[in-house]
Amino acid sequence: MEERLQHKKKKRRLKKWVKFTIGLFAILIIVTGAISTYAYIKLNNASKQAHIDLNDNGQSVKRIKEFDPKKDSFTVLLLGIDSRNSKGETVDDARSDANVLVTFNRKNKSATMLSIPRDSYVNIPGYGYDKFTHAHAYGGVKLSAKTIENLLDIPVDYVIESNFDAFKDVVDELNGVSINVKNEKIVNQIKKDTKGKVTLKTGVQTLNGEEALAYVRTRKADTDFQRGQRQMEVLNAIIKKSKSLSSIPAYDDIVDSLGENLKMNLSLNDAIGLFPFITSLKSVDTEQLTGSDMYLYSSRERKKLYYLKLDSEKLEEVKTELKNDIDN
């Protein structure tokens, strides 16, 4: 019973990370709209700081033809990493709490977001079958991307990895976001969750990074649906505030924050090239891999662990859909 409750909590955390990571990706693209020479230099430095090499030959081995990022449909793997731990782990050692593959179809100006449950029982190259979340702990971003490519048989062109600090820092660098807290129960629950460290009130107010994080994380005062609405409310506020920025210093601080808390294989020119397309999307669909509960004995943990056995029919259906997205 306890393990099942823990699994439900992990599902909730997954939804949270989906919203956070996609929001940070949106902000990254929006920030590339800054066109001054100064902004370009800052963005270039930040992108170099955050840059990682994903493929040795410059593109995914799943790409049969040479990949043209300016013309071809493409994929982005979004990874949410909770680097706040008490075990002395580095970010590279940490497990990925949220895993979202986004396919972008240039012809239809559409995107499909696929959520991959962290406990999915998958074949991790070089390690055998295990939870997908362990791929990052074993081999970081590269192994996570390779595992996704093997699972879905499609290329991972870009990867963006973010953490809790990125979300909080972006809100703080925006000098907070305006949120209308409508439910007194939410206020009381947040105070309880944070042991009085975060105290909100009902009504319109400006939330800092820590307050915004508490607002979207709390889950006991209302339903999952309402919590999802709160998450989207904060994300929309972040994106709206980002678009309204007019001062170079504001962009300057945000870019520095992103550079410190993101890892990606996107260059500045890649991001600038994606800006017109991302902002012209006509539709965004969502998909979720499904499966059934499974418990297997772990010799390392010396106990049975929970895994999600993926539904094979659903997996094939999703693979076909995503392939069509990037082939058109």
C-alpha positions as a Python dict, from the first residue, in 0.01 Angstrom:
ca = {
    (1, 'M'): (0, 0, 0),
    (2, 'E'): (282, 239, 93),
    (3, 'E'): (467, 170, -234),
    (4, 'R'): (148, 235, -432),
    (5, 'L'): (103, 570, -257),
    (6, 'Q'): (464, 657, -334),
    (7, 'H'): (399, 573, -699),
    (8, 'K'): (103, 813, -706),
    (9, 'K'): (325, 1084, -563),
    (10, 'K'): (580, 1019, -838),
    (11, 'K'): (309, 1062, -1101),
    (12, 'R'): (214, 1396, -948),
    (13, 'R'): (579, 1503, -945),
    (14, 'L'): (608, 1404, -1310),
    (15, 'K'): (322, 1636, -1408),
    (16, 'K'): (486, 1915, -1210),
    (17, 'W'): (819, 1871, -1387),
    (18, 'V'): (651, 1860, -1727),
    (19, 'K'): (507, 2206, -1666),
    (20, 'F'): (831, 2347, -1521),
    (21, 'T'): (1063, 2217, -1790),
    (22, 'I'): (843, 2313, -2084),
    (23, 'G'): (802, 2656, -1928),
    (24, 'L'): (1178, 2700, -1907),
    (25, 'F'): (1212, 2586, -2268),
    (26, 'A'): (953, 2846, -2370),
    (27, 'I'): (1140, 3116, -2179),
    (28, 'L'): (1467, 3014, -2343),
    (29, 'I'): (1309, 3055, -2687),
    (30, 'I'): (1144, 3385, -2591),
    (31, 'V'): (1472, 3526, -2463),
    (32, 'T'): (1629, 3460, -2805),
    (33, 'G'): (1399, 3735, -2931),
    (34, 'A'): (1638, 3990, -2783),
    (35, 'I'): (1825, 4129, -3083),
    (36, 'S'): (2077, 4376, -2945),
    (37, 'T'): (2448, 4306, -2974),
    (38, 'Y'): (2479, 4307, -2596),
    (39, 'A'): (2199, 4053, -2556),
    (40, 'Y'): (2354, 3835, -2825),
    (41, 'I'): (2687, 3828, -2642),
    (42, 'K'): (2519, 3739, -2311),
    (43, 'L'): (2309, 3468, -2472),
    (44, 'N'): (2609, 3328, -2651),
    (45, 'N'): (2811, 3307, -2329),
    (46, 'A'): (2521, 3144, -2143),
    (47, 'S'): (2461, 2889, -2418),
    (48, 'K'): (2830, 2797, -2414),
    (49, 'Q'): (2818, 2755, -2037),
    (50, 'A'): (2516, 2526, -2061),
    (51, 'H'): (2630, 2339, -2372),
    (52, 'I'): (2677, 1963, -2378),
    (53, 'D'): (2770, 1734, -2666),
    (54, 'L'): (2495, 1483, -2735),
    (55, 'N'): (2610, 1305, -3050),
    (56, 'D'): (2968, 1234, -3153),
    (57, 'N'): (2897, 1280, -3524),
    (58, 'G'): (2685, 1593, -3484),
    (59, 'Q'): (2347, 1426, -3526),
    (60, 'S'): (2151, 1128, -3400),
    (61, 'V'): (2238, 785, -3540),
    (62, 'K'): (1864, 750, -3599),
    (63, 'R'): (1887, 1020, -3866),
    (64, 'I'): (1920, 846, -4202),
    (65, 'K'): (1965, 1170, -4395),
    (66, 'E'): (2167, 1474, -4295),
    (67, 'F'): (1965, 1675, -4044),
    (68, 'D'): (1890, 2035, -4139),
    (69, 'P'): (1764, 2216, -3824),
    (70, 'K'): (1634, 2506, -4033),
    (71, 'K'): (1407, 2291, -4251),
    (72, 'D'): (1347, 1950, -4093),
    (73, 'S'): (1098, 1857, -3824),
    (74, 'F'): (1281, 1785, -3500),
    (75, 'T'): (1261, 1650, -3146),
    (76, 'V'): (1353, 1793, -2806),
    (77, 'L'): (1401, 1579, -2495),
    (78, 'L'): (1316, 1770, -2176),
    (79, 'L'): (1459, 1629, -1853),
    (80, 'G'): (1366, 1753, -1506),
    (81, 'I'): (1634, 1685, -1246),
    (82, 'D'): (1591, 1741, -874),
    (83, 'S'): (1948, 1831, -777),
    (84, 'R'): (1845, 1903, -419),
    (85, 'N'): (1952, 1585, -244),
    (86, 'S'): (2106, 1475, 81),
    (87, 'K'): (2314, 1189, -56),
    (88, 'G'): (2603, 1392, -195),
    (89, 'E'): (2502, 1319, -554),
    (90, 'T'): (2600, 1547, -837),
    (91, 'V'): (2342, 1652, -1095),
    (92, 'D'): (2488, 1399, -1337),
    (93, 'D'): (2438, 1123, -1078),
    (94, 'A'): (2079, 1225, -1008),
    (95, 'R'): (1779, 1048, -1152),
    (96, 'S'): (1550, 1225, -1395),
    (97, 'D'): (1218, 1303, -1227),
    (98, 'A'): (1042, 1412, -1544),
    (99, 'N'): (1100, 1300, -1898),
    (100, 'V'): (919, 1460, -2189),
    (101, 'L'): (993, 1412, -2556),
    (102, 'V'): (852, 1685, -2779),
    (103, 'T'): (822, 1636, -3154),
    (104, 'F'): (787, 1947, -3371),
    (105, 'N'): (625, 1913, -3713),
    (106, 'R'): (726, 2201, -3939),
    (107, 'K'): (473, 2126, -4212),
    (108, 'N'): (171, 2134, -3980),
    (109, 'K'): (323, 2383, -3734),
    (110, 'S'): (234, 2145, -3453),
    (111, 'A'): (398, 1980, -3154),
    (112, 'T'): (333, 1659, -2962),
    (113, 'M'): (452, 1619, -2604),
    (114, 'L'): (508, 1263, -2486),
    (115, 'S'): (551, 1200, -2115),
    (116, 'I'): (767, 897, -2031),
    (117, 'P'): (700, 774, -1674),
    (118, 'R'): (1023, 760, -1476),
    (119, 'D'): (953, 404, -1355),
    (120, 'S'): (906, 266, -1707),
    (121, 'Y'): (1074, -75, -1744),
    (122, 'V'): (1301, -19, -2044),
    (123, 'N'): (1624, -147, -2192),
    (124, 'I'): (1906, 90, -2095),
    (125, 'P'): (2199, 36, -2336),
    (126, 'G'): (2488, -125, -2153),
    (127, 'Y'): (2287, -187, -1836),
    (128, 'G'): (1992, -403, -1938),
    (129, 'Y'): (1632, -357, -1828),
    (130, 'D'): (1573, -110, -1549),
    (131, 'K'): (1369, 199, -1462),
    (132, 'F'): (1410, 473, -1720),
    (133, 'T'): (1498, 723, -1447),
    (134, 'H'): (1816, 524, -1377),
    (135, 'A'): (1951, 596, -1725),
    (136, 'H'): (2043, 947, -1616),
    (137, 'A'): (2206, 821, -1298),
    (138, 'Y'): (2412, 571, -1500),
    (139, 'G'): (2514, 793, -1789),
    (140, 'G'): (2363, 1139, -1767),
    (141, 'V'): (2193, 1316, -2055),
    (142, 'K'): (2360, 1108, -2325),
    (143, 'L'): (2238, 775, -2191),
    (144, 'S'): (1889, 913, -2129),
    (145, 'A'): (1870, 1027, -2491),
    (146, 'K'): (2007, 698, -2622),
    (147, 'T'): (1755, 502, -2416),
    (148, 'I'): (1469, 710, -2558),
    (149, 'E'): (1596, 657, -2912),
    (150, 'N'): (1607, 281, -2860),
    (151, 'L'): (1264, 275, -2697),
    (152, 'L'): (1082, 488, -2956),
    (153, 'D'): (1304, 430, -3261),
    (154, 'I'): (1322, 801, -3342),
    (155, 'P'): (1607, 1052, -3316),
    (156, 'V'): (1662, 1285, -3022),
    (157, 'D'): (1790, 1601, -3188),
    (158, 'Y'): (1803, 1834, -2891),
    (159, 'V'): (1803, 1789, -2515),
    (160, 'I'): (1736, 2043, -2240),
    (161, 'E'): (1787, 1955, -1876),
    (162, 'S'): (1668, 2179, -1593),
    (163, 'N'): (1631, 2170, -1215),
    (164, 'F'): (1422, 2327, -938),
    (165, 'D'): (1674, 2608, -904),
    (166, 'A'): (1613, 2710, -1265),
    (167, 'F'): (1242, 2758, -1202),
    (168, 'K'): (1290, 2958, -884),
    (169, 'D'): (1572, 3168, -1025),
    (170, 'V'): (1378, 3265, -1337),
    (171, 'V'): (1082, 3383, -1127),
    (172, 'D'): (1314, 3579, -899),
    (173, 'E'): (1500, 3737, -1190),
    (174, 'L'): (1163, 3847, -1327),
    (175, 'N'): (1105, 4021, -992),
    (176, 'G'): (821, 3780, -926),
    (177, 'V'): (498, 3700, -1106),
    (178, 'S'): (146, 3823, -1037),
    (179, 'I'): (-90, 3546, -923),
    (180, 'N'): (-448, 3555, -798),
    (181, 'V'): (-468, 3309, -507),
    (182, 'K'): (-837, 3228, -484),
    (183, 'N'): (-853, 2947, -229),
    (184, 'E'): (-794, 2995, 144),
    (185, 'K'): (-730, 2620, 172),
    (186, 'I'): (-431, 2660, -60),
    (187, 'V'): (-290, 2934, 162),
    (188, 'N'): (-324, 2716, 473),
    (189, 'Q'): (-181, 2407, 304),
    (190, 'I'): (125, 2593, 175),
    (191, 'K'): (193, 2727, 523),
    (192, 'K'): (172, 2370, 653),
    (193, 'D'): (385, 2226, 369),
    (194, 'T'): (663, 2477, 427),
    (195, 'K'): (633, 2481, 807),
    (196, 'G'): (546, 2848, 801),
    (197, 'K'): (835, 2949, 578),
    (198, 'V'): (601, 3054, 295),
    (199, 'T'): (294, 3256, 389),
    (200, 'L'): (57, 3372, 117),
    (201, 'K'): (-280, 3543, 127),
    (202, 'T'): (-589, 3527, -89),
    (203, 'G'): (-618, 3772, -375),
    (204, 'V'): (-379, 3913, -635),
    (205, 'Q'): (-16, 3926, -520),
    (206, 'T'): (337, 3902, -655),
    (207, 'L'): (506, 3570, -577),
    (208, 'N'): (881, 3524, -564),
    (209, 'G'): (1052, 3205, -680),
    (210, 'E'): (1012, 3009, -359),
    (211, 'E'): (650, 3117, -318),
    (212, 'A'): (566, 3032, -678),
    (213, 'L'): (725, 2690, -638),
    (214, 'A'): (523, 2624, -322),
    (215, 'Y'): (205, 2740, -499),
    (216, 'V'): (242, 2494, -786),
    (217, 'R'): (370, 2204, -573),
    (218, 'T'): (106, 2185, -300),
    (219, 'R'): (-143, 1907, -368),
    (220, 'K'): (-352, 1824, -62),
    (221, 'A'): (-591, 2120, -63),
    (222, 'D'): (-760, 2055, -398),
    (223, 'T'): (-771, 1814, -693),
    (224, 'D'): (-503, 1716, -945),
    (225, 'F'): (-698, 1904, -1211),
    (226, 'Q'): (-701, 2224, -1006),
    (227, 'R'): (-333, 2184, -926),
    (228, 'G'): (-266, 2156, -1297),
    (229, 'Q'): (-453, 2482, -1347),
    (230, 'R'): (-233, 2649, -1086),
    (231, 'Q'): (79, 2524, -1260),
    (232, 'M'): (-36, 2659, -1594),
    (233, 'E'): (-136, 2988, -1429),
    (234, 'V'): (220, 3039, -1303),
    (235, 'L'): (376, 2933, -1633),
    (236, 'N'): (157, 3172, -1827),
    (237, 'A'): (254, 3449, -1585),
    (238, 'I'): (623, 3368, -1637),
    (239, 'I'): (595, 3370, -2015),
    (240, 'K'): (386, 3689, -2015),
    (241, 'K'): (637, 3865, -1791),
    (242, 'S'): (926, 3743, -2007),
    (243, 'K'): (765, 3879, -2322),
    (244, 'S'): (704, 4217, -2162),
    (245, 'L'): (1067, 4271, -2060),
    (246, 'S'): (1219, 4570, -2231),
    (247, 'S'): (1538, 4633, -2034),
    (248, 'I'): (1864, 4465, -2125),
    (249, 'P'): (1965, 4417, -1758),
    (250, 'A'): (1654, 4205, -1701),
    (251, 'Y'): (1742, 3977, -1991),
    (252, 'D'): (2100, 3978, -1868),
    (253, 'D'): (2012, 3831, -1527),
    (254, 'I'): (1765, 3578, -1668),
    (255, 'V'): (2019, 3452, -1919),
    (256, 'D'): (2280, 3414, -1643),
    (257, 'S'): (2029, 3216, -1436),
    (258, 'L'): (1940, 2987, -1725),
    (259, 'G'): (2305, 2929, -1807),
    (260, 'E'): (2376, 2813, -1452),
    (261, 'N'): (2078, 2580, -1424),
    (262, 'L'): (2034, 2433, -1770),
    (263, 'K'): (2223, 2181, -1977),
    (264, 'M'): (2150, 2163, -2347),
    (265, 'N'): (2302, 2086, -2685),
    (266, 'L'): (2128, 2386, -2843),
    (267, 'S'): (2365, 2655, -2964),
    (268, 'L'): (2260, 3019, -2964),
    (269, 'N'): (2217, 3010, -3342),
    (270, 'D'): (2002, 2697, -3306),
    (271, 'A'): (1776, 2874, -3055),
    (272, 'I'): (1748, 3188, -3268),
    (273, 'G'): (1666, 2973, -3569),
    (274, 'L'): (1387, 2798, -3377),
    (275, 'F'): (1233, 3121, -3248),
    (276, 'P'): (1004, 3201, -3548),
    (277, 'F'): (878, 2843, -3571),
    (278, 'I'): (816, 2786, -3198),
    (279, 'T'): (620, 3110, -3170),
    (280, 'S'): (407, 3021, -3475),
    (281, 'L'): (284, 2680, -3352),
    (282, 'K'): (-84, 2622, -3426),
    (283, 'S'): (-141, 2322, -3200),
    (284, 'V'): (22, 2128, -2916),
    (285, 'D'): (-99, 1775, -2837),
    (286, 'T'): (-7, 1555, -2542),
    (287, 'E'): (58, 1181, -2518),
    (288, 'Q'): (132, 952, -2224),
    (289, 'L'): (287, 608, -2223),
    (290, 'T'): (73, 372, -2018),
    (291, 'G'): (127, 36, -1856),
    (292, 'S'): (62, -191, -1561),
    (293, 'D'): (218, -227, -1216),
    (294, 'M'): (501, -476, -1183),
    (295, 'Y'): (727, -569, -889),
    (296, 'L'): (1066, -730, -940),
    (297, 'Y'): (1332, -830, -691),
    (298, 'S'): (1642, -610, -694),
    (299, 'S'): (1963, -778, -577),
    (300, 'R'): (2118, -437, -523),
    (301, 'E'): (1832, -309, -306),
    (302, 'R'): (1761, -656, -163),
    (303, 'K'): (1388, -610, -201),
    (304, 'K'): (1117, -594, -462),
    (305, 'L'): (1093, -264, -647),
    (306, 'Y'): (807, -109, -838),
    (307, 'Y'): (824, -81, -1217),
    (308, 'L'): (579, 25, -1485),
    (309, 'K'): (548, -242, -1752),
    (310, 'L'): (468, -44, -2065),
    (311, 'D'): (164, -139, -2268),
    (312, 'S'): (308, -274, -2595),
    (313, 'E'): (10, -171, -2810),
    (314, 'K'): (14, 184, -2677),
    (315, 'L'): (390, 200, -2725),
    (316, 'E'): (362, 99, -3091),
    (317, 'E'): (79, 347, -3143),
    (318, 'V'): (288, 629, -2999),
    (319, 'K'): (596, 531, -3199),
    (320, 'T'): (397, 549, -3522),
    (321, 'E'): (249, 886, -3430),
    (322, 'L'): (584, 1040, -3341),
    (323, 'K'): (754, 902, -3651),
    (324, 'N'): (484, 1059, -3865),
    (325, 'D'): (541, 1389, -3687),
    (326, 'I'): (908, 1412, -3778),
    (327, 'D'): (886, 1245, -4120),
    (328, 'N'): (635, 1497, -4258),
}
